[in-house]
């Protein structure tokens, strides 16, 4: 609550209400990642994850679940970063055209936040939920300091980067505590490689053509290369690849049925 309300307060105080409007539209667009991907996944995953503790393949399955949802979230984040300017143009007035620069930052924050929820599982297993308090407070204070520095010169995007700093620091502090309690062996190397690849894919899209349809076509090509490059790279194993293909096919089938209705 503090980070959400504080972000709007800092932007309003140092950059004006117009920047608050930009931030809130970007926040809603980036929130699609949570609404469409993380929440449905978590509703099925949350009651099942504790059954994995103590089983022979429990942590291996947990690691695969983390990797699958990370692929989906990073892919969705790249897609939002690509097309949020066009979506904002259709949904809102011309004054909101700057939202496209804020959405990628908030998408990155969402990905890191979900990774933190996976990382703290060891503390949940041991019932050490009080251990969440110190990392949360420290990371919030650090984000406040960064926001005060960046809000005035950069406006909404500066505060968005402060939220990324908060998410990164919170993840690091939680991971340090979690490793000392119960190592869930998450594939962090693969995760950060995938995040880096997503950032590179986004940056490549900024060098594309400026014409509307040519720009959309270029971004679709780069996005397709990114998604297939990740899924068929060593980052994703055979089991995870099959699960992702099945999920994608189910989503396409459901969309087709809805369209026919």
N, C-alpha and C positions, 0 to 999 in steps of 0.2 A: 504493500500500500504506500509506503514511504517513497519507494523508487518511482512508482507510477505517478503519484501526485507531485512529488518533488520535481520530476522532469518537466511537467507543465509549468510549475511555479518558476523554475529557473529560466525557462525559455521566455515566459511572460515578462519577467522582471528585466532581463538583459537583452532580449531581442524583439519583444513586442507580441501582440496577440496574433498577428498574421502568421508568424512563425509557429505559434501554438497550433493554429489550424493545419499548417503543413505537417507538423509532427503527428497530430492525431489521425489525419488521413493515412499517413505512412504507417502508423501503428496499427490501424485497422486492416490495411492491406497485408502487412506482414503477419498479422494475427490469423490469416487464412491457413498458414502452416500448422498452427496449433489446432484450429477448429477442424480442419479436413484430414489431418494426418495423425498428430500426436494424441489427441483426445480419444478417437476411436481405437487406436492401437493400445493406449494405456488402459482403457476400460476392459479390454480382453487380457492384457498382460499383467496388470496389477495383482489380481487374485491368484494367478498361476505362478508368478515368479518365486514365491516362497516354497513351492513344491520342489523347486530345483535344488534347494540346499541339501547337501548330504548325498545326492544321487551321483552316480558315476560320471554322467555326462552333463550334470547340472550347470556348471559354470561355462562349459562349452556352448550349451544352448543359450545361456544368458548372453554370452559374447556375440553369438550369431544374431540374437534379437536386437542387440545394440547396433550391430553393423547394418542390419536390414532397415531399421528406422532411420539411421543416420544417412543412408543412401537416399531414402525417400525425402528426408527433410532438406538435405543439401541440394538435391535436384529441384525440389519445389522452391528453395531459396533462390537458386540461379534463375529459374523461370520467372519468379516475381521480380527479380532485379532487372531482367530483360524487358518485361512487358508492363511493369507498373507505370511507366510514363504514359504509355498508350491507354492503359486502363483509367488512369487519373484524368486523362484528357477527355475520355468519354463520360466519366462519372461526374466531373466537377468543372468549375470555371477555370479560365486561363491562369488566374492567379495561383492555382495549385500545381502549376507545371513543374515546380522544383521538387515535387515529392519523389521523383525518380532517383534522386541522389541519396535520399534518406532510407528508402525501403531496403536496399542491399545491406546497410549497416544493421538495421533492426532484424533482418533475416539472419544475419550472422549471430546476433545476440540470441535469437530463438534457438538456433542449432546448439550453441554452447550451453544454454540453459537446460535443454533436454539431456545433453550429455552429462550434466551435473546430476540430474535426477537418477541416471543409471549409476553414476559413480558412488552415490551415497548409499547404495543398497546394502553394503556391508555393515554400515552403522545401523540401518533399519533392522537387519537380521539380529544384531546384538542388543537391540533396544536402546541404543545410545543416541536418541534423537536430540538430547541436549547439546550434543556436539555440533549440531547445525548452527547454534546461536552465534558463537564467536566468528566463524567465517562470514555469516550473513551480516553481522554488524561491521566487521572490519572492511568487507568489500563495499558495503553501502557508504561508509565514511570516505573510502578512497574514491568512489564514484562521485560523491559530493564535491570533493576537492577538484577532480578533473572537470566536472561540470562548471564550477565557478571559473576555472581557467579558460574553458573553451566556449562557454555559452555566449559571451559578448562578441568575440570576433567571428564565430562560425554559426551562431544561432542554433536552430533545431538539430542540424547534423552534428554539431559539437556535443550536444547533450546525448544524442544517439551513440556517439563514440564513448561517452562516459558510461552508458549502460553496457556497452561491450566490455569495457574495462572491469566493471563490476562483475559481469558474468565470468570473465576469465579468472579473476582473482578468487572468486567464490569457488570455481571448479578446482583451482590449484590447491586451495586450502582444504576443501572437502576431500580431494584425492589423497592428500598427504595424511589426513586423519584416517581415511578409509583403508589405505594400504597397511597402516599399522594395526588395524582391527581385523579386517577380513578381506583378503585380496580377491576381487571378482575377475581379475585378469582381463580387463577390457583391452581391445586392440587399438591402443592410442596412436600407434604409428600409422595404421591404415586410416584412422579417423582424421588425423591432421593432414595426411596426404590428400585425402578426398576434399577436405575444406580448402586446402591450397589450390587444388585443381579447379574447384568451383570459383575461387577468386580470380584465377587466371582466365577462366572461360568468360567471366563477367567483364574483365578488363579488355579481352579481345573484342568483345561485342561493341565496345565504345569506339573502335576504329573502323566500324562498318559504314556503309553508305547512309546518307541523311534522308534520302527519299523514303516516304512512308512504307510502300510495299517492298521496295528493295531492302530496306532496313529490317522489316519483319522476316523476309525470306532469309537474309543473312543470319539473323539471330536464331531462327529455327534450325538452320544447318549447323551452326556452332553448338547449339544446345543438344541436338541429336548426337553429334560427335562426342560431346562431353558425357552424356548419359551412357551411350554404348561403350565409350572408352572406360568408364568406371566399372560398369557391370561386367565387362569381359576382360578386365585387368586382374592382376594378382590380388588386388584389394578385396575383391569379392570371391569367395569360394564357391564351389559347385552347389552346395546345399542352399546357400544364400541366394545364388543366381536363380535357381529353380523357384524359390519362394517369391522373389521379386517378379519374375516373369508371370507366375501364377496370379499374384496380386494385380499386376498391370492388366492381365487378360480379364480378370474378374471385373475390374473397374471399367474397362472398355465395354464389356458385355452389359453391365448394368446401365451404363450411359446410353448404349444402343436401345435397350429396352425402354428406358425413360423417354427417349426421343420418339420411339414408335407410339408410345401412349399419348 
